[in-house]
Amino acid sequence: MSNRLSREKINYLSRQVLAVLEKDDQVDFLDDPNEVRLIIVKSVEEEMRLYEAIDKKAIDKIQSQKKPIEEGSREWEILYRKYYNDELAKLGKLSD
């Protein structure tokens, strides 16, 4: 279920975010734009790690069930979504 972004995709996204910020007249950089871009990269990576940890917790909960649940089955998908959303709710994150 994990949707890992490659380093290239994260760098691409960071450049896109930076470009939008640079065009905004209400944004003033207090640091070198590349330093800001690196902070964006770090933030995306941290967020990805958080969601990977939530994914792992959801899967661990499914695997700890007394009765084996086949991955990819409807029951597995329902439990995954429930456990994943439960973990998101604990963190105050919204899920789609």
N, CA, C and O of each residue as an XYZ file, in Angstrom:
384
protein
N       0.822     -1.199      0.000
C       0.000      0.000      0.000
C       0.867      1.265      0.000
O       0.377      2.351     -0.309
N       2.119      1.129      0.337
C       2.983      2.296      0.437
C       3.228      2.917     -0.932
O       3.442      2.211     -1.917
N       3.195      4.230     -0.982
C       3.436      4.962     -2.222
C       4.706      5.780     -2.078
O       4.655      7.002     -1.938
N       5.823      5.116     -2.112
C       7.117      5.762     -1.924
C       7.447      6.655     -3.113
O       7.342      6.232     -4.264
N       7.840      7.880     -2.832
C       8.296      8.793     -3.879
C       9.796      8.630     -4.053
O      10.536      8.513     -3.077
N      10.231      8.623     -5.290
C      11.665      8.543     -5.550
C      12.314      9.873     -5.188
O      11.643     10.896     -5.056
N      13.614      9.834     -5.032
C      14.383     11.050     -4.748
C      14.179     12.080     -5.866
O      14.072     13.279     -5.609
N      14.128     11.594     -7.099
C      13.937     12.487     -8.244
C      12.576     13.185     -8.172
O      12.468     14.380     -8.449
N      11.546     12.432     -7.801
C      10.207     13.026     -7.708
C      10.133     14.046     -6.569
O       9.498     15.092     -6.702
N      10.779     13.736     -5.466
C      10.791     14.681     -4.344
C      11.525     15.960     -4.743
O      11.073     17.060     -4.425
N      12.646     15.823     -5.433
C      13.385     17.002     -5.898
C      12.555     17.803     -6.887
O      12.541     19.033     -6.834
N      11.863     17.116     -7.789
C      10.996     17.791     -8.754
C       9.911     18.585     -8.018
O       9.682     19.758     -8.313
N       9.253     17.936     -7.065
C       8.201     18.615     -6.292
C       8.759     19.822     -5.546
O       8.119     20.873     -5.495
N       9.943     19.678     -4.972
C      10.527     20.789     -4.223
C      10.806     21.977     -5.134
O      10.620     23.125     -4.733
N      11.250     21.706     -6.359
C      11.493     22.797     -7.317
C      10.174     23.459     -7.725
O      10.116     24.676     -7.905
N       9.123     22.659     -7.869
C       7.815     23.210     -8.232
C       7.266     24.098     -7.112
O       6.755     25.186     -7.376
N       7.373     23.636     -5.871
C       6.902     24.432     -4.732
C       7.709     25.724     -4.643
O       7.142     26.799     -4.445
N       9.018     25.623     -4.788
C       9.873     26.801     -4.733
C       9.501     27.796     -5.834
O       9.463     29.002     -5.588
N       9.229     27.308     -7.037
C       8.853     28.191     -8.148
C       7.562     28.943     -7.832
O       7.446     30.132     -8.129
N       6.604     28.260     -7.239
C       5.346     28.919     -6.867
C       5.613     29.981     -5.803
O       5.069     31.082     -5.882
N       6.427     29.669     -4.828
C       6.742     30.632     -3.766
C       7.491     31.842     -4.320
O       7.240     32.976     -3.913
N       8.400     31.596     -5.238
C       9.179     32.702     -5.809
C       8.299     33.671     -6.599
O       8.601     34.863     -6.666
N       7.224     33.177     -7.191
C       6.316     34.028     -7.968
C       5.338     34.802     -7.093
O       4.710     35.756     -7.551
N       5.210     34.397     -5.849
C       4.249     35.034     -4.935
C       4.864     36.302     -4.344
O       5.879     36.245     -3.649
N       4.247     37.434     -4.624
C       4.746     38.717     -4.133
C       4.684     38.829     -2.610
O       5.373     39.664     -2.024
N       3.879     38.011     -1.979
C       3.731     38.077     -0.533
C       4.766     37.224      0.203
O       4.798     37.198      1.434
N       5.602     36.535     -0.553
C       6.624     35.668      0.046
C       7.992     36.317     -0.122
O       8.410     36.639     -1.234
N       8.677     36.500      0.994
C      10.059     36.977      0.984
C      10.935     35.896      1.584
O      10.640     35.386      2.665
N      12.001     35.544      0.899
C      12.923     34.537      1.410
C      13.911     35.171      2.367
O      14.536     36.185      2.057
N      14.041     34.564      3.529
C      15.030     35.019      4.496
C      16.304     34.193      4.389
O      17.294     34.450      5.075
N      16.256     33.199      3.515
C      17.383     32.298      3.295
C      17.574     32.154      1.787
O      16.724     32.562      0.996
N      18.692     31.574      1.412
C      18.962     31.279      0.016
C      17.861     30.347     -0.510
O      17.500     29.390      0.176
N      17.321     30.603     -1.709
C      16.257     29.756     -2.244
C      16.599     28.261     -2.255
O      15.722     27.428     -2.026
N      17.853     27.917     -2.517
C      18.212     26.496     -2.503
C      18.101     25.913     -1.092
O      17.726     24.752     -0.927
N      18.423     26.709     -0.084
C      18.248     26.240      1.305
C      16.770     26.002      1.596
O      16.414     25.037      2.272
N      15.923     26.871      1.090
C      14.472     26.703      1.255
C      14.035     25.423      0.547
O      13.234     24.658      1.083
N      14.560     25.191     -0.654
C      14.221     23.974     -1.400
C      14.632     22.726     -0.630
O      13.893     21.742     -0.596
N      15.805     22.766     -0.014
C      16.274     21.617      0.772
C      15.379     21.366      1.985
O      15.168     20.217      2.373
N      14.862     22.419      2.573
C      13.919     22.273      3.691
C      12.619     21.637      3.198
O      12.021     20.815      3.892
N      12.194     22.017      2.010
C      10.995     21.406      1.414
C      11.242     19.910      1.207
O      10.384     19.089      1.531
N      12.406     19.556      0.672
C      12.760     18.145      0.455
C      12.701     17.388      1.784
O      12.099     16.317      1.868
N      13.323     17.945      2.811
C      13.344     17.282      4.122
C      11.923     17.109      4.664
O      11.600     16.067      5.235
N      11.083     18.117      4.489
C       9.704     18.041      4.977
C       8.918     16.945      4.262
O       8.169     16.197      4.891
N       9.092     16.857      2.954
C       8.398     15.808      2.192
C       8.887     14.432      2.637
O       8.083     13.520      2.829
N      10.184     14.280      2.800
C      10.741     12.992      3.233
C      10.222     12.599      4.615
O       9.887     11.436      4.843
N      10.153     13.549      5.527
C       9.631     13.258      6.867
C       8.161     12.854      6.811
O       7.732     11.935      7.509
N       7.408     13.540      5.987
C       5.980     13.214      5.834
C       5.819     11.819      5.231
O       4.950     11.057      5.655
N       6.641     11.486      4.256
C       6.584     10.148      3.655
C       6.912      9.072      4.689
O       6.267      8.024      4.717
N       7.906      9.322      5.535
C       8.247      8.351      6.589
C       7.079      8.159      7.551
O       6.807      7.042      7.991
N       6.401      9.239      7.871
C       5.247      9.167      8.763
C       4.160      8.277      8.155
O       3.623      7.401      8.833
N       3.841      8.501      6.887
C       2.796      7.703      6.241
C       3.225      6.258      6.043
O       2.381      5.362      6.076
N       4.513      6.005      5.840
C       5.008      4.623      5.753
C       4.859      3.920      7.101
O       4.529      2.735      7.149
N       5.100      4.643      8.194
C       4.938      4.064      9.533
C       3.469      3.739      9.794
O       3.159      2.706     10.388
N       2.576      4.604      9.361
C       1.142      4.358      9.519
C       0.747      3.130      8.701
O      -0.013      2.285      9.176
N       1.254      3.031      7.493
C       0.998      1.880      6.634
C       1.437      0.594      7.331
O       0.700     -0.391      7.349
N       2.633      0.609      7.902
C       3.163     -0.577      8.588
C       2.298     -0.948      9.793
O       2.034     -2.128     10.023
N       1.858      0.044     10.560
C       1.004     -0.242     11.717
C      -0.305     -0.885     11.285
O      -0.773     -1.831     11.918
N      -0.894     -0.379     10.215
C      -2.156     -0.944      9.716
C      -1.961     -2.395      9.284
O      -2.775     -3.260      9.608
N      -0.890     -2.654      8.558
C      -0.612     -4.014      8.089
C      -0.315     -4.938      9.270
O      -0.784     -6.076      9.300
N       0.461     -4.454     10.243
C       0.756     -5.260     11.433
C      -0.521     -5.646     12.176
O      -0.643     -6.772     12.661
N      -1.476     -4.711     12.267
C      -2.740     -5.005     12.945
C      -3.513     -6.087     12.203
O      -4.106     -6.969     12.825
N      -3.506     -6.022     10.888
C      -4.201     -7.047     10.095
C      -3.533     -8.402     10.307
O      -4.213     -9.412     10.491
N      -2.215     -8.423     10.282
C      -1.478     -9.680     10.424
C      -1.582    -10.264     11.823
O      -1.325    -11.451     12.023
N      -1.959     -9.433     12.800
C      -2.075     -9.935     14.171
C      -3.456    -10.529     14.454
O      -3.703    -11.003     15.563
N      -4.354    -10.511     13.475
C      -5.680    -11.092     13.654
C      -5.555    -12.592     13.895
O      -4.654    -13.244     13.368
N      -6.476    -13.132     14.702
C      -6.446    -14.577     14.974
C      -6.642    -15.384     13.696
O      -5.961    -16.382     13.463
N      -7.594    -14.929     12.869
C      -7.840    -15.658     11.621
C      -7.018    -15.003     10.518
O      -6.999    -13.778     10.395
N      -6.343    -15.816      9.722
C      -5.550    -15.238      8.623
C      -6.453    -14.525      7.621
O      -7.516    -15.026      7.256
N      -6.010    -13.349      7.184
C      -6.763    -12.560      6.210
C      -5.867    -12.383      4.992
O      -4.760    -11.853      5.089
N      -6.358    -12.832      3.858
C      -5.563    -12.795      2.634
C      -5.399    -11.369      2.126
O      -6.375    -10.652      1.906
N      -4.134    -10.975      1.946
C      -3.870     -9.629      1.434
C      -4.499     -9.470      0.056
O      -4.395    -10.352     -0.796
N      -5.149     -8.333     -0.145
C      -5.814     -8.058     -1.407
C      -7.284     -8.435     -1.400
O      -8.033     -8.038     -2.292
N      -7.708     -9.212     -0.381
C      -9.120     -9.575     -0.302
C      -9.930     -8.354      0.126
O      -9.377     -7.373      0.622
N     -11.225     -8.426     -0.069
C     -12.100     -7.318      0.321
C     -11.984     -7.055      1.823
O     -11.911     -5.905      2.254
N     -11.966     -8.122      2.610
C     -11.859     -7.974      4.071
C     -10.538     -7.283      4.442
O     -10.514     -6.409      5.309
N      -9.446     -7.679      3.785
C      -8.144     -7.079      4.051
C      -8.186     -5.594      3.738
O      -7.721     -4.775      4.530
N      -8.747     -5.244      2.578
C      -8.825     -3.845      2.159
C      -9.655     -3.014      3.138
O      -9.283     -1.888      3.470
N     -10.765     -3.561      3.596
C     -11.628     -2.855      4.554
C     -10.888     -2.635      5.871
O     -10.902     -1.533      6.420
N     -10.244     -3.685      6.375
C      -9.494     -3.556      7.633
C      -8.327     -2.588      7.478
O      -8.062     -1.773      8.362
N      -7.627     -2.687      6.336
C      -6.495     -1.787      6.114
C      -6.959     -0.335      6.182
O      -6.373      0.482      6.892
N      -8.015     -0.027      5.437
C      -8.521      1.347      5.406
C      -8.942      1.800      6.805
O      -8.674      2.936      7.196
N      -9.598      0.919      7.555
C     -10.043      1.256      8.908
C      -8.835      1.525      9.817
O      -8.765      2.561     10.478
N      -7.896      0.588      9.840
C      -6.733      0.752     10.717
C      -5.872      1.942     10.306
O      -5.351      2.664     11.157
N      -5.726      2.141      9.008
C      -4.947      3.277      8.512
C      -5.603      4.582      8.960
O      -4.930      5.480      9.465
N      -6.904      4.680      8.773
C      -7.633      5.891      9.177
C      -7.605      6.077     10.688
O      -7.540      7.207     11.170
N      -7.654      4.983     11.439
C      -7.536      5.078     12.902
C      -6.198      5.699     13.300
O      -6.135      6.557     14.180
N      -5.135      5.254     12.638
C      -3.802      5.793     12.932
C      -3.711      7.266     12.532
O      -3.117      8.070     13.249
N      -4.298      7.615     11.392
C      -4.316      9.014     10.968
C      -5.075      9.875     11.998
O      -4.644     10.976     12.341
N      -6.195      9.355     12.474
C      -7.007     10.098     13.444
C      -6.224     10.339     14.726
O      -6.342     11.401     15.337
N      -5.421      9.351     15.139
C      -4.594      9.518     16.352
C      -3.634     10.698     16.197
O      -3.308     11.382     17.167
N      -3.194     10.920     14.974
C      -2.230     12.004     14.703
C      -2.926     13.314     14.346
O      -2.272     14.345     14.187
N      -4.250     13.271     14.219
C      -4.976     14.469     13.828
C      -4.876     14.762     12.354
O      -5.150     15.881     11.919
N      -4.479     13.748     11.562
C      -4.366     13.926     10.115
C      -5.689     13.546      9.479
O      -6.400     12.667      9.966
N      -6.006     14.211      8.396
C      -7.209     13.885      7.649
C      -6.859     12.917      6.546
O      -5.788     13.013      5.948
N      -7.752     11.983      6.270
C      -7.537     11.077      5.162
C      -8.583     11.352      4.100
O      -9.644     11.918      4.362
N      -8.243     10.926      2.882
C      -9.197     11.170      1.804
C     -10.125     10.019      1.604
O     -10.990     10.068      0.730
